[in-house]
Amino acid sequence: MPTVHLLDYVAGNVRSLVNAINKVGYEVKWVRSPEDLKNVEKLILPGVGHFGHCLSQLSSGGYLQPIREHIASGKPFMGICVGLQALFEGSEENPNVPGLGVVPARMHKFDAKTKSVPHIGWNSATDTRVALSGGQSFYGLNPSSKYYYVHSYAALYEPDVLEQDGWFVATAVYGKEKFIGAIARDNIFATQFHPEKSGQAGLRTLRAFLNGDKFHSLTPKDSSRTEEKNGLTRRIIACLDVRTNDAGDLVVTKGDQYDVREKEGAAAGGQVRNLGKPVDMAKKYYEQGADEVTFLNITSFRNCPVADLPMLEILRRTSETVFVPLTIGGGIRDTVDTDGTHIPALDVATMYFKSGADKVSIGSDAVTAAEEFYESGKVLSGKTAIETISKAYGNQAVVVSVDPKRVYVKRPEDTKHHTIETKYPNAAGQHFCWYQCTIKGGRETRDLDVCQLVQAVEAMGAGEILLNCIDKDGSNSGFDLELINHVKAAITIPVVASSGAGVPKHFEEVFDQTTTDAALGAGMFHRGEYSVGEVKDYLDGKGFLVRRSESDI
C-alpha cells in the first residue's frame, strides 16, 4: 500500500483518521521526531483542542521549522481542524501564540449571542470559485455534500482576499457568519471539518488529497447549487445503551424509566432486554445515515482492569467501519484499577479517545462536581473530570449527560429552584414545576436543579449537553419541549434533546418548537419501528435541512 505520514502531538482521536486512511487505500506511518520529516513525502497534521496547545506542543517538540520546510519544498501537506488553524497567523483563542503564518489571516471565536458555541454538526464546504471554474471544485469537495465540524474558532471569510493571493477557498455559514471550511494552494490542503468523521463525503476528500486529484468536475446539478441549501443540518443521533445480559454478553438494551429488564412475554422473568450487538447496530445506523452514534455504558465492570474494558474494544471495532462521530458515556471518572493503581479521569478518557471515541460523556460525577462548585462559591477547582479533559482535548470533547425529573409545586415561591409554568399540570392541579437532577441512573435525587447543573458544567468547560428526561424515557410520547427550552435559555453550548422519541413527527416538533441543536433516538430505531433514514426523509419533506447519505466511494 502507498503510505502517508501523520504527525500526532496527542491530538485526540487519531484512530478514526488512521482507519479512514486505510479505507481509501493508504498505510499510515508515524512521524516520531523532527528529523523524520526530511524523508516524508505526504504529511497530515490532525488536531483537536486548543490552538495554543497545538502550537506549543509542536514548538516544544521542535516540529515548527521542519513543517515549514516540508511545505516550502512543495511536498503534499494536509491540515485537519486545528491543523488548518495552525497554518494561520494566530487565533483569538491564544492571542500570544503565533501560528505558522502560511495563511495571512487570523482565527476568531464565533458569536455566541445568537447561536450555540461550539459549532458542532454537519455543514457545507462550498468552493467560492465553482461558478467561475466551469463546474470544477478542489479535492473532492461537493456543494451537495455535508461535512462534520466541531470548533469554536474559525477564519471568517472575506470575499476574494485569499483568492487574490492564489488560494482556493470553500466556505460554510453558521448563523450569519460565513467562515472558511477548507483552503488549498499548490501543495497545501486544509479542512476545518474532520474528513474522517464526514462519512463518504469525507472519505472522498481524503482519497482525492492522497491521490493528488486536486480538481474534479461537478455535475450541472451540483455546480448550480444555491446558497440557501448551505448551512448547518439538523443532527439525528442514534443512541445505544450497552450492558451485559444475564449470560455475560454485551448487548444493546433499552429501558422504561431506566428499567432494562423484560416484564412479559417469552423473555419474562426479569431478563435483560436484548436488542442486538453494539458493533453491528452502530454500523447499521451509520449506513442508515445517522449523524452520530452514542454508546452509553450502563454496566459497571468492577473486576475488569481499566485497560481491558470491553467498551474499548467495541469502540476500536466500530471505528473501523463507522465514519461519523462516536461518543462514549459511563465510567469516565477517577477510578482505582484492579491492582490498586489510581487512574485519573483524564487517563480513562485518553484510553477511549485512542480507541476511537470523539467525545466522552460524564453523568453522575458532573452532578457531584456541580454541587462542589456551588459550595465553593463558584470557584473552579481545576481538578474535576470535566476541567481536566476539556483542558487537554478541548471543550467539544466533553459531553455532560443530564437526567432530570419534574417536581411540581403550587407556586414558584415554594422552592428555591428555577421553575417553569407548565402546560401540563399534575393530578393535584399544580401548574409550576422545577427539574430535579438525579444520579446513578435516576435512582437518587439531588438538591440541584437542571439550570444550576448545566450552568456549572458550562463554566467548567463542557462543550455539549445530552439532555435526557426521566419522565419521558421509554414513553414514546415525544420530547419534553418545555425542559429543552428551559435549558437552552440558560446556556450557550449545544444541547442534544433525548428521551421520548417514538415517531418521526416528534423530531419535527423538537426542531420546530425549540432551538435544540440535535435530537436523539433509541428504542424506535432498535425495535425497527422506524429507521434513521425514514426520520430524515420525514424531516426533509417538512422543509428541514438534513444530511443525506452518499453512495460508497
N, C-alpha and C positions, 0 to 999 in steps of 0.2 A: 504493500500500500504506500502511496505517496505520503509525505509527512508534513506536519506543521508544528511549530514550537509555540508553547504557551508560557507566559511569564506570570506565575502565581505569587502574589505578595500576601497571601492569606486573604483572598477576596470573597470568601463565602462559598456558595455552591458552584464549584467548577466541575463537579462530576457530570452534571447535565450538559455542560458545554462539551466535555470530552465525549459523552455519548452521542451528542448531535454531530460532532465532527466525524466520529466513527460511522455514523449513519449515512453520511454523504460520501464515504469512501476514503477517508484520510486517517492516518495514525497520528497520535499526539506524542510529542516528545517535550520534556520539560526543560526550561532554562534554569539551571542550578546556580549559575554565577554570572557576573557581568562579562567574563571572558567568553562564555558560551555564545554570546550574541554575535561574535565575529564570524561564526560559521553557520549562522541561522539564515535560511532563505526566506521563509514565510513566518511572520511573527504576529501573534494575537495577544493583546493586553486586555484581559477581562477586569471587571471591577464592580464592587458594590460598596455602600457605606459612604464615609466622609471623603470629600475631596482632599482635605489636608492630610488625613491619614494615608491615603493612597500615595500622594506626592512625597510625604515624609518617609514612608516605607521604601519607595523607590530611591529616594535620595540617600538614605542611610545605608541601603544595600549597594550603592554605587552604580545604579542602573540608568540614571537620567542621561548622562552623556552617551553611553552605548546605545540607548534608544534613539537619541538624536542622530547619531552616526548611522544607525540602521535605516532610519527614514531618509536621511540625506543621500544614502547610497543608491536609492531607487528600488530597494527590495520591498516586496509587499508587506504592508503593516495594517493591522485592523485593531481598533479600539472599541470596546463594548461598555456602555453605560458610563461609569466613572472613567473607564479607559478612553472614551470620547472626551469627557470633560478635561482630562489631563492634557489634551492637545491644545487647550485654550490658554489664554494669558493668565487667567485666575478666576476665582469664584467668590461670591459673597459669603459662601459657607465658611471659608477660611481666608479672609482678605490679605493676610500677611504671608500666605504661602503661594509662591509663583507656580504657574503651570509650565508646560513645555514651550508655550508661546508659538506653536506652529500655526495656529489659527488666531488671527488678530481680533479677538472678541473675548467677552467675559461671561461667566455664568451668573444668573440672577435667580433669587427664590421666587416661586410662584406666589401670586397674590392670593392669600387665604381668606379674603373678605367675602368673596362670592363663590368659593368652591373649596373642596376638601384638599388638603395638602398632607401627605404626599399625593402626587398624581399616580394612581395605581389603576392599571387596566389596559384595555386594547384600544389602540388609537392608530391613526394613519401615519404614513411616511410618503408624502406625495412630492415627486420631483417638480421643482419650480420651473423647469425648462421643458416639460413634456409638450406643452402647446407649441413650442418653438423648435422642437427637435425632430419633427416628423414622426411623432409617436414612439420615441425611444426613452428609456429610463435606465438608471445605472444599478448594477449589481443585483439584479433580480427584483428590485422594488416594484410594487404594483399599486396604483391608486385604488384598486378594488380590494386590496388586502388590508388586514389589520395586524398590528404588531404589539407585543406586550411591553409596556413601560412601567417602571416603578422608580420614581425620583421626586425630589422636592426642588431641585435647582435645574435650570435649563438655560440654554443660549436663546434669548428672544430674537426672533427673526426680523431683520431689517432688509427690505426688498433691494435686491441687486448689489448689495455691498460686498458680500463674499463672492458672488458670481463674477463680479468685475475683476476679482483677483484670481480667477480661474477655478474656483470651487464649484462643484455640483452640490446642490442642497436639496434635501427633502424635508418637508415641514409637516407639523401636526398642529391642531388647535385644541387648547384646553381652556374652557370658559371663553374669554375674549382674547386670550393671549396666544399668539402664534409663535411656535418655537421650533428649533432645529431638531429633527428626528434622525437625520443621517447626513453625512457630508462625505465628499470624495474629491481627490485631486491627485493626478499622477498615480503614484503607488500607494496612496493613503486612502483608507476607507474606515469610517467610524459610525457607529449607531448608538443613539441614546437608548433605544429599545434593546431588549435581550432576544437575539435571534434564536437562541437555544430554547427559549420559552415561548416562541411565537408560532408553534405548530408548523404546518407545512410551508407557510409563507416565510418563516424564519429559516427553515432548513434550505429553502430555495436560495435565500440570500447568502447563507454561509457557503453553499456549493459554488455560487457564482464568484464569490471572492476567491475561494481556494483554487478554482479552475482558471481564474484570470479573465472571466467573462464580464468585462466592465459594462458593456451596453447590451441591451436586448430590446426587441421591438414589442410594442404593446398591440393588443387588438384594437380596432376602432372604438369598441365599446369602452375599453379601459382608458384609452388615451383621451377620450372626451368626457371622462369622469368629472362631475361637477362638484364644486366646493361644499355644497350642503350635505354631501354624503360623508364628508370628513368629520373627524371628531371622536370623542370617547364613546365606546359602545356600552350597552347595559351588560354587566357581567353576570353570568349564570354559573354558580359553583355547585359541584356535586360533593356531598359530604359523606364520608364513610366512618361510622363508629366501629372500631375494631376491638375485639376482646377474645379471650379463649373461651371455647364452649366446654361442656362437661367432659368431653373426650380429650381436652387439652389442645385442640386445634384452633388456630387463629381464624376467625370468621368475621364477616361484616354483619352487624346486628342493628336493630332499631328499637327504641323503647317508646313506651307511652308514659308520659311524665317521668321519663328516665328509667322505667322498669322494662328490662330487656328479656324477661322470661315469658314463655308461652303460657296462656291461661286456658286454652281449649283446643279441641281438635286432636289430630294424630300425635302432635308433639306435646300434648297436655302432660302435666306432672312437673311443671316448672323448668323445662329445658330452655337453655339459652336460644333465643330466636336466631336461626342461621339463614342468612340471605345470600351468601356467596363468599368467594375467596377474594381478599383485598386486592391483590395484584391484578387478577383477571377483571374485576369490576372497575378498577381505575382505568385500565386500558379501554374497556367498553365505553366508559363515559367520555374519555378523550376522543374516541372515534365518533361519538355522537355529537361532539362539538362543545363539550364543557370548557369553560374559560379557565377554570382552576379546579384542582382536586384537593380536598382537605381530608386528612386522616386524623381522627380523634381516638387516641389510645385510651380505652376505658378499663384496662386491666392493669393491676399492679404486679409486675414481675419481681416479687420480693426476693426470690432466691436465685436470681439470674445476674451474673456480672454485667455491669453497665455496658461494657464494650461488646457484649453478645446479645443485647436486647433484640428480640425478634423484629421490632419495628424498624430497626436499622436495615435489616435485610429486605424488608418489604419496600423501603424507600429505594435501596440500591436496585432492586429488580424493576420497580415501577419506573424509575428514571431512565431505564434503557429503552423504553417504548413510548413513554408519555412525555411530550414536549410542550407542556404548559406548566404553570407554577404549581408546586406541591407544598402544602402546609402540613405540619405535624403538631399535634397537641397531646398533652398528657406526659407527666414526668419531667417537664423542663424546670428543674429546681435543683438547689443544693442537695446533694444526696451522699450517702455513705455506701460504698461498694461492699460486696460480699466479703472482701478481705479486710474491711475496716478502714479503707482509704477514703478520705473526704474528697468528693468531686464537686467543684463549684458548678453552678447552673450554666455559666459561660462555657465550660468544657463539655457539659452534656449537650448544649446547643451546637457546639462545634462538631461533635460527632454526627449529629443529624444533618447539618449543612454539608459535611463531607460525604454523607451517604445519599444526598440528592434533594434535601429539603431546601426550599427557598425562604420559607418563613417558619417560625416556631410560635405556637400558641400557648399562652400561660393563663391558667384559670384560677383555682383557689388561692394560689400563692400571691396573685395580684391583689386579691381582696385583703389578705393579711398585710401586704406591703402598703396598701392604701390606708388601712387603719393606723399603721405606724407613722405614715406620712402626716396624717392629721394630728396624731398625738404629739408629734414633734413640732407642731406649729407650721406645718407645710414646708419643712426643711428636708431637702433631698439627702439621703444617706450616701448615695453613690455605690451602694453595695447590693441593691436588690437585683434580682434576675433581669428585670426589665432594663434597668440602667446599665448593667454591665454588658448585656448582649447588644443593646442598641448602640452603645458607645463603640463597640468593636465592629459591628456589622451594619449599622445604620438603623434608624427607627422603622424603615419599611420592612425590616426582617422580623419585627416583633408584633404579634397579634395578641390582644387580650380577649379571652372568651368570657363573656358575662352571662350569668344565669339568674336573672331577677324574677320575682313573682309579685303579684299585686297584693297590697294590703289596703283595704278600704277604711276610710274614716268619714265621720259625719261632716267635719269642717276642716279646712286646711290648718286652722289654729290648733287642732287636736294632735298635731305631730310637728316635730322639728324638721322633718324631711321635705324634700321637693315633691310637691303634689301636682296632679293634673285634675281637671274636671272632665270626667269620662262620659261618653255617650252610652256606656254600658254599666248601669248601677247594679249592685249586688242584690241579693234577695231581701236585704233589710232596707233597700231603697237609698243606700248611700251613693252619692254622685262624685265623691272625691276619692282618690287613691294615690299611694306612692309605691314605688317599685323597690322592694327589699332585695338586697344582694344575698346570695347563698353560696355555700362552698360544698365540697365533697359530693358533687353530682346532684346538688339540690337538696341534700339530706339535712343540711344545717344552715340556719338563717343567721344573719349578722345585723348589727345595728348600723347599717350603712345603706344609703340609697344609691340607685344606679347613676345618678348625676354626679354624686360625690366620687364614686368609683372611677368613672370614665375621665373626669377632670383630673383626678390624681394620677392615673396611669398615663394620660397625655403629658402631664408635667414631667413624668419620669422618663419619657422617651418612647412610649408605644406609638406605632405608626398606623394601627388599624384596630377596630373593634369588631369582634364577632358577637353580634347581639342576639342571644337566644331568649327564650321566654318559656318558663316552666309551665305557665298556664296554657300555652298554645301547643306545647310539644306533643306530637303524635295525634293532634286533634283533626288535622286536615281541613281546618276551618279558615285558613288564611293567616297572614302575619298580623302581629299586634301593631297596627299602624300608629296608634297613639303613643306607644312606647318608642317606636322608631323616631317619630318627630320630636319627642321629648328629649331623646339622647342627641339627635342631630343638632338641636338648638343649643346644646351645652358644650360642644367641642368642635374643633376644625378638622380633625383627622377623619379618614373614611370610615364608614360603617357598613358592615355586611349584615343584612337582615336574615334572620334564621328563625326556625320553629313555626310550624303551622301550614306550610305549603302542601296543598292537596291536588290542585288542578292548575292549568296554565293561567287561568284568569287571576289567580292570586298573585302571580308575578306582575301582571298588568296593574293590579291595584297598588302594589307596593311601589312600583316605579312611577305611577301616575299621582299617587296621593301623598308620597313622601319624597324626600331628597336623598334617599339611601343610595349608596354607591354601588351596591351589588346585592344579589339575593341568592340564597342557598336552598337547595332541595336535597332530600334524603329518601325517606320512605316511599314517596311516589315514584321515584326513579328505581329504587331497589326492588319494589314489588312489580315493576314492569307496567304500571298503570299508564305512565307517560315517559317518553324519552326526553333527553335534553334537547334533541333536535326538534321535537314537537313543541316544546315550550318556546324555542326560538322562532319557529315558524309562526306560532300564535302571536308573539310579540311583534314580529316583522309585519304581520298583517294588520296590526294595530298602530303601525307607524313608528315603532321604537327602533332605534339603531342597534343592531346586534351583529356580532361577528359570525360570518358564515364559514363552514368548514370548506377546506380546499382539498382537491384530489392529491394523491400521493405524488411525490416528486419522482 
